[in-house]
């Protein structure tokens, strides 16, 4: 109804990590878009806040993966792609919920 999109991703490392050995479910809203109101607004400062749309951040040290070619026997070449990425931050913790849930 609100044109919201929900993306589910599975992570086996969260099995048994919730309260009392239940499974942990992380519900996160990655960003919040500023609502579009009417064109006439006497509060000019409302355009400034929030200045950041992101609720969660993950930072990387390069724009594209670094490729490391490695020679293999027989003249072949193996290419390893590498990026250094932070584990992430919840800059708006109210947009993240941890839910303990028993899976049946």
ZAVO-854532 format. One record per residue: residue in one letter; x, y, z of N, C-alpha, C, O in turn. Coordinates in steps of 0.05 Angstrom, whole numbers, plus 5000, padded with zeros to 4 digits. Layout:
<atoms>
+------+------+------+------+-------+-------+-------+------+------+------+------+------+------+
! guro ! n.px ! n.py ! n.pz ! ca.px ! ca.py ! ca.pz ! c.px ! c.py ! c.pz ! o.px ! o.py ! o.pz !
+------+------+------+------+-------+-------+-------+------+------+------+------+------+------+
!    A !    X !    Y !    Z !     X !     Y !     Z !    X !    Y !    Z !    X !    Y !    Z !
...
+------+------+------+------+-------+-------+-------+------+------+------+------+------+------+
</atoms>
This chain:
<atoms>
+------+------+------+------+-------+-------+-------+------+------+------+------+------+------+
! guro ! n.px ! n.py ! n.pz ! ca.px ! ca.py ! ca.pz ! c.px ! c.py ! c.pz ! o.px ! o.py ! o.pz !
+------+------+------+------+-------+-------+-------+------+------+------+------+------+------+
!    X ! 5016 ! 4977 ! 5000 !  5000 !  5000 !  5000 ! 5018 ! 5025 ! 5000 ! 5011 ! 5045 ! 4987 !
!    X ! 5040 ! 5024 ! 5014 !  5058 !  5047 !  5016 ! 5082 ! 5045 ! 4997 ! 5100 ! 5061 ! 4998 !
!    X ! 5081 ! 5026 ! 4979 !  5103 !  5021 !  4960 ! 5129 ! 5015 ! 4975 ! 5151 ! 5022 ! 4964 !
!    X ! 5128 ! 5002 ! 4998 !  5152 !  4994 !  5012 ! 5161 ! 4967 ! 5002 ! 5145 ! 4950 ! 4995 !
!    X ! 5187 ! 4964 ! 5000 !  5199 !  4939 !  4990 ! 5213 ! 4925 ! 5013 ! 5229 ! 4937 ! 5027 !
!    X ! 5207 ! 4899 ! 5017 !  5219 !  4884 !  5038 ! 5237 ! 4863 ! 5025 ! 5228 ! 4848 ! 5008 !
!    X ! 5262 ! 4862 ! 5034 !  5281 !  4843 !  5023 ! 5289 ! 4824 ! 5046 ! 5299 ! 4833 ! 5067 !
!    X ! 5286 ! 4798 ! 5042 !  5293 !  4778 !  5062 ! 5320 ! 4766 ! 5054 ! 5323 ! 4759 ! 5031 !
!    X ! 5338 ! 4763 ! 5073 !  5364 !  4750 !  5068 ! 5369 ! 4730 ! 5091 ! 5364 ! 4737 ! 5115 !
!    X ! 5379 ! 4707 ! 5085 !  5383 !  4686 !  5106 ! 5412 ! 4686 ! 5114 ! 5430 ! 4688 ! 5097 !
!    X ! 5417 ! 4682 ! 5139 !  5444 !  4680 !  5150 ! 5445 ! 4657 ! 5170 ! 5434 ! 4659 ! 5192 !
!    X ! 5459 ! 4636 ! 5163 !  5461 !  4613 !  5181 ! 5475 ! 4618 ! 5207 ! 5472 ! 4603 ! 5226 !
!    X ! 5491 ! 4639 ! 5208 !  5506 !  4646 !  5233 ! 5488 ! 4656 ! 5255 ! 5497 ! 4659 ! 5278 !
!    X ! 5463 ! 4663 ! 5248 !  5445 !  4674 !  5269 ! 5428 ! 4652 ! 5281 ! 5411 ! 4658 ! 5299 !
!    X ! 5431 ! 4627 ! 5273 !  5416 !  4605 !  5284 ! 5426 ! 4600 ! 5313 ! 5450 ! 4596 ! 5317 !
!    X ! 5407 ! 4601 ! 5332 !  5414 !  4596 !  5360 ! 5427 ! 4620 ! 5374 ! 5436 ! 4617 ! 5397 !
!    X ! 5428 ! 4643 ! 5361 !  5441 !  4667 !  5373 ! 5422 ! 4685 ! 5388 ! 5431 ! 4706 ! 5399 !
!    X ! 5396 ! 4679 ! 5388 !  5376 !  4696 !  5402 ! 5375 ! 4688 ! 5431 ! 5390 ! 4672 ! 5441 !
!    X ! 5356 ! 4700 ! 5445 !  5352 !  4695 !  5474 ! 5344 ! 4666 ! 5478 ! 5327 ! 4655 ! 5464 !
!    X ! 5355 ! 4653 ! 5499 !  5349 !  4626 !  5507 ! 5353 ! 4606 ! 5484 ! 5339 ! 4586 ! 5482 !
!    X ! 5373 ! 4611 ! 5466 !  5379 !  4593 !  5445 ! 5361 ! 4594 ! 5421 ! 5363 ! 4577 ! 5403 !
!    X ! 5343 ! 4614 ! 5420 !  5326 !  4617 !  5396 ! 5342 ! 4629 ! 5373 ! 5365 ! 4638 ! 5377 !
!    X ! 5330 ! 4630 ! 5350 !  5344 !  4642 !  5327 ! 5340 ! 4673 ! 5328 ! 5320 ! 4683 ! 5338 !
!    X ! 5361 ! 4687 ! 5318 !  5360 !  4716 !  5318 ! 5352 ! 4726 ! 5291 ! 5363 ! 4716 ! 5270 !
!    X ! 5334 ! 4745 ! 5290 !  5325 !  4758 !  5265 ! 5332 ! 4787 ! 5268 ! 5325 ! 4800 ! 5287 !
!    X ! 5347 ! 4798 ! 5248 !  5354 !  4827 !  5248 ! 5335 ! 4841 ! 5228 ! 5335 ! 4834 ! 5204 !
!    X ! 5320 ! 4860 ! 5238 !  5302 !  4875 !  5221 ! 5315 ! 4903 ! 5219 ! 5317 ! 4917 ! 5239 !
!    X ! 5323 ! 4911 ! 5195 !  5337 !  4936 !  5191 ! 5325 ! 4952 ! 5168 ! 5318 ! 4941 ! 5147 !
!    X ! 5322 ! 4978 ! 5173 !  5313 !  4996 !  5152 ! 5338 ! 5012 ! 5143 ! 5347 ! 5029 ! 5157 !
!    X ! 5348 ! 5006 ! 5119 !  5374 !  5018 !  5111 ! 5373 ! 5048 ! 5107 ! 5393 ! 5061 ! 5112 !
!    X ! 5351 ! 5059 ! 5098 !  5350 !  5088 !  5094 ! 5321 ! 5098 ! 5096 ! 5302 ! 5083 ! 5093 !
!    X ! 5319 ! 5124 ! 5103 !  5293 !  5137 !  5105 ! 5293 ! 5160 ! 5085 ! 5311 ! 5177 ! 5085 !
!    X ! 5273 ! 5160 ! 5068 !  5271 !  5182 !  5048 ! 5255 ! 5205 ! 5061 ! 5235 ! 5200 ! 5075 !
!    X ! 5262 ! 5229 ! 5055 !  5247 !  5252 !  5065 ! 5220 ! 5253 ! 5052 ! 5218 ! 5251 ! 5027 !
!    X ! 5199 ! 5255 ! 5067 !  5172 !  5256 !  5055 ! 5169 ! 5283 ! 5039 ! 5179 ! 5304 ! 5047 !
!    X ! 5154 ! 5281 ! 5017 !  5149 !  5304 !  5001 ! 5122 ! 5316 ! 5009 ! 5101 ! 5303 ! 5006 !
!    X ! 5123 ! 5339 ! 5020 !  5098 !  5353 !  5028 ! 5090 ! 5373 ! 5007 ! 5098 ! 5372 ! 4984 !
!    X ! 5074 ! 5392 ! 5016 !  5066 !  5413 !  4997 ! 5089 ! 5431 ! 4992 ! 5108 ! 5432 ! 5007 !
!    X ! 5088 ! 5446 ! 4970 !  5109 !  5464 !  4962 ! 5112 ! 5488 ! 4981 ! 5133 ! 5499 ! 4984 !
!    X ! 5090 ! 5495 ! 4995 !  5091 !  5518 !  5013 ! 5096 ! 5508 ! 5041 ! 5080 ! 5494 ! 5053 !
!    X ! 5120 ! 5516 ! 5051 !  5128 !  5508 !  5078 ! 5142 ! 5532 ! 5091 ! 5162 ! 5541 ! 5081 !
!    X ! 5131 ! 5541 ! 5114 !  5144 !  5564 !  5127 ! 5169 ! 5556 ! 5143 ! 5184 ! 5573 ! 5152 !
!    X ! 5173 ! 5530 ! 5147 !  5196 !  5520 !  5162 ! 5218 ! 5513 ! 5142 ! 5220 ! 5490 ! 5133 !
!    X ! 5235 ! 5532 ! 5135 !  5257 !  5527 !  5116 ! 5277 ! 5508 ! 5127 ! 5291 ! 5494 ! 5112 !
!    X ! 5280 ! 5506 ! 5154 !  5300 !  5489 !  5166 ! 5292 ! 5459 ! 5164 ! 5309 ! 5442 ! 5169 !
!    X ! 5267 ! 5454 ! 5158 !  5258 !  5426 !  5155 ! 5272 ! 5412 ! 5131 ! 5273 ! 5388 ! 5131 !
!    X ! 5282 ! 5428 ! 5112 !  5296 !  5416 !  5090 ! 5323 ! 5406 ! 5098 ! 5335 ! 5389 ! 5084 !
!    X ! 5334 ! 5415 ! 5120 !  5361 !  5408 !  5129 ! 5361 ! 5382 ! 5145 ! 5382 ! 5368 ! 5146 !
!    X ! 5340 ! 5375 ! 5159 !  5340 !  5352 !  5177 ! 5320 ! 5331 ! 5168 ! 5298 ! 5339 ! 5162 !
!    X ! 5327 ! 5306 ! 5167 !  5354 !  5296 !  5172 ! 5372 ! 5301 ! 5148 ! 5362 ! 5299 ! 5125 !
!    X ! 5397 ! 5307 ! 5153 !  5415 !  5313 !  5131 ! 5425 ! 5287 ! 5118 ! 5437 ! 5288 ! 5096 !
!    X ! 5422 ! 5265 ! 5131 !  5431 !  5239 !  5121 ! 5408 ! 5220 ! 5119 ! 5393 ! 5216 ! 5138 !
!    X ! 5404 ! 5209 ! 5095 !  5381 !  5190 !  5091 ! 5387 ! 5162 ! 5103 ! 5369 ! 5147 ! 5108 !
!    X ! 5413 ! 5156 ! 5106 !  5421 !  5129 !  5115 ! 5415 ! 5124 ! 5144 ! 5418 ! 5141 ! 5161 !
!    X ! 5405 ! 5099 ! 5150 !  5402 !  5090 !  5177 ! 5424 ! 5072 ! 5186 ! 5431 ! 5070 ! 5209 !
!    X ! 5436 ! 5058 ! 5166 !  5459 !  5040 !  5171 ! 5480 ! 5047 ! 5150 ! 5474 ! 5054 ! 5128 !
!    X ! 5505 ! 5045 ! 5159 !  5528 !  5051 !  5141 ! 5548 ! 5028 ! 5141 ! 5552 ! 5015 ! 5161 !
!    X ! 5560 ! 5024 ! 5118 !  5582 !  5005 !  5115 ! 5602 ! 5019 ! 5097 ! 5595 ! 5025 ! 5074 !
!    X ! 5626 ! 5024 ! 5107 !  5645 !  5039 !  5092 ! 5667 ! 5021 ! 5080 ! 5674 ! 5000 ! 5091 !
!    X ! 5677 ! 5029 ! 5057 !  5697 !  5014 !  5042 ! 5721 ! 5033 ! 5036 ! 5717 ! 5057 ! 5033 !
!    X ! 5745 ! 5022 ! 5033 !  5768 !  5038 !  5028 ! 5774 ! 5043 ! 4999 ! 5793 ! 5057 ! 4992 !
!    X ! 5758 ! 5031 ! 4981 !  5763 !  5035 !  4952 ! 5737 ! 5033 ! 4937 ! 5717 ! 5021 ! 4947 !
!    X ! 5736 ! 5045 ! 4913 !  5711 !  5046 !  4898 ! 5705 ! 5020 ! 4884 ! 5681 ! 5013 ! 4880 !
!    X ! 5725 ! 5005 ! 4877 !  5722 !  4979 !  4863 ! 5740 ! 4958 ! 4875 ! 5760 ! 4966 ! 4887 !
!    X ! 5734 ! 4933 ! 4872 !  5752 !  4913 !  4884 ! 5780 ! 4913 ! 4872 ! 5783 ! 4918 ! 4848 !
!    X ! 5799 ! 4908 ! 4889 !  5827 !  4905 !  4880 ! 5830 ! 4877 ! 4868 ! 5822 ! 4858 ! 4881 !
!    X ! 5841 ! 4875 ! 4844 !  5845 !  4849 !  4832 ! 5874 ! 4841 ! 4834 ! 5892 ! 4856 ! 4827 !
!    X ! 5879 ! 4817 ! 4844 !  5906 !  4806 !  4848 ! 5909 ! 4782 ! 4831 ! 5898 ! 4760 ! 4838 !
!    X ! 5923 ! 4784 ! 4808 !  5926 !  4760 !  4791 ! 5949 ! 4742 ! 4802 ! 5969 ! 4752 ! 4811 !
!    X ! 5944 ! 4716 ! 4802 !  5963 !  4696 !  4812 ! 5967 ! 4675 ! 4790 ! 5947 ! 4663 ! 4781 !
!    X ! 5992 ! 4670 ! 4782 !  5996 !  4649 !  4762 ! 5991 ! 4621 ! 4774 ! 5998 ! 4616 ! 4797 !
!    X ! 5980 ! 4603 ! 4758 !  5975 !  4576 !  4765 ! 5991 ! 4557 ! 4747 ! 5999 ! 4566 ! 4726 !
!    X ! 5996 ! 4533 ! 4756 !  6010 !  4514 !  4738 ! 5995 ! 4510 ! 4712 ! 5971 ! 4510 ! 4711 !
!    X ! 6010 ! 4507 ! 4691 !  5998 !  4502 !  4664 ! 5993 ! 4528 ! 4650 ! 5980 ! 4528 ! 4628 !
!    X ! 6002 ! 4551 ! 4660 !  5999 !  4576 !  4646 ! 5972 ! 4591 ! 4652 ! 5968 ! 4612 ! 4641 !
!    X ! 5956 ! 4580 ! 4670 !  5931 !  4594 !  4676 ! 5936 ! 4616 ! 4697 ! 5956 ! 4616 ! 4710 !
!    X ! 5917 ! 4633 ! 4699 !  5918 !  4655 !  4719 ! 5893 ! 4655 ! 4735 ! 5871 ! 4654 ! 4725 !
!    X ! 5896 ! 4657 ! 4762 !  5874 !  4659 !  4780 ! 5873 ! 4688 ! 4789 ! 5893 ! 4700 ! 4795 !
!    X ! 5849 ! 4700 ! 4790 !  5846 !  4728 !  4798 ! 5830 ! 4729 ! 4824 ! 5808 ! 4719 ! 4826 !
!    X ! 5842 ! 4741 ! 4844 !  5829 !  4744 !  4870 ! 5820 ! 4773 ! 4873 ! 5835 ! 4792 ! 4868 !
!    X ! 5794 ! 4777 ! 4880 !  5784 !  4804 !  4884 ! 5782 ! 4809 ! 4914 ! 5773 ! 4792 ! 4929 !
!    X ! 5791 ! 4833 ! 4922 !  5792 !  4839 !  4951 ! 5783 ! 4868 ! 4956 ! 5789 ! 4886 ! 4941 !
!    X ! 5766 ! 4871 ! 4977 !  5758 !  4897 !  4987 ! 5759 ! 4897 ! 5017 ! 5752 ! 4877 ! 5030 !
!    X ! 5768 ! 4919 ! 5029 !  5767 !  4921 !  5058 ! 5742 ! 4938 ! 5066 ! 5740 ! 4961 ! 5058 !
!    X ! 5724 ! 4925 ! 5080 !  5698 !  4937 !  5087 ! 5694 ! 4936 ! 5117 ! 5700 ! 4916 ! 5129 !
!    X ! 5682 ! 4957 ! 5128 !  5676 !  4956 !  5157 ! 5652 ! 4938 ! 5162 ! 5637 ! 4932 ! 5143 !
!    X ! 5649 ! 4929 ! 5186 !  5627 !  4912 !  5193 ! 5600 ! 4927 ! 5192 ! 5579 ! 4915 ! 5189 !
!    X ! 5601 ! 4953 ! 5196 !  5577 !  4969 !  5193 ! 5570 ! 4984 ! 5219 ! 5578 ! 4976 ! 5241 !
!    X ! 5555 ! 5005 ! 5216 !  5546 !  5022 !  5239 ! 5516 ! 5027 ! 5236 ! 5506 ! 5030 ! 5214 !
!    X ! 5503 ! 5027 ! 5259 !  5475 !  5035 !  5260 ! 5473 ! 5064 ! 5269 ! 5472 ! 5070 ! 5292 !
!    X ! 5474 ! 5083 ! 5249 !  5475 !  5111 !  5256 ! 5448 ! 5121 ! 5267 ! 5446 ! 5141 ! 5280 !
!    X ! 5427 ! 5106 ! 5261 !  5400 !  5111 !  5273 ! 5391 ! 5084 ! 5285 ! 5378 ! 5068 ! 5272 !
!    X ! 5398 ! 5080 ! 5310 !  5392 !  5054 !  5323 ! 5363 ! 5047 ! 5324 ! 5355 ! 5024 ! 5327 !
!    X ! 5345 ! 5067 ! 5323 !  5317 !  5062 !  5324 ! 5307 ! 5048 ! 5298 ! 5284 ! 5039 ! 5297 !
!    X ! 5324 ! 5047 ! 5277 !  5316 !  5034 !  5252 ! 5325 ! 5005 ! 5251 ! 5322 ! 4992 ! 5231 !
!    X ! 5337 ! 4995 ! 5273 !  5346 !  4967 !  5275 ! 5333 ! 4953 ! 5298 ! 5332 ! 4964 ! 5320 !
!    X ! 5322 ! 4929 ! 5294 !  5310 !  4914 !  5315 ! 5321 ! 4885 ! 5314 ! 5324 ! 4874 ! 5293 !
!    X ! 5328 ! 4875 ! 5338 !  5337 !  4847 !  5340 ! 5314 ! 4831 ! 5352 ! 5304 ! 4838 ! 5374 !
!    X ! 5305 ! 4811 ! 5338 !  5282 !  4795 !  5347 ! 5291 ! 4766 ! 5351 ! 5302 ! 4754 ! 5334 !
!    X ! 5285 ! 4756 ! 5375 !  5291 !  4727 !  5381 ! 5266 ! 4712 ! 5374 ! 5244 ! 4718 ! 5383 !
!    X ! 5269 ! 4691 ! 5357 !  5246 !  4677 !  5346 ! 5253 ! 4647 ! 5345 ! 5274 ! 4639 ! 5335 !
!    X ! 5235 ! 4631 ! 5354 !  5238 !  4602 !  5352 ! 5229 ! 4593 ! 5325 ! 5206 ! 4598 ! 5317 !
!    X ! 5246 ! 4579 ! 5310 !  5239 !  4569 !  5283 ! 5229 ! 4541 ! 5286 ! 5241 ! 4524 ! 5300 !
!    X ! 5206 ! 4535 ! 5274 !  5195 !  4508 !  5276 ! 5194 ! 4494 ! 5249 ! 5184 ! 4472 ! 5247 !
+------+------+------+------+-------+-------+-------+------+------+------+------+------+------+
</atoms>
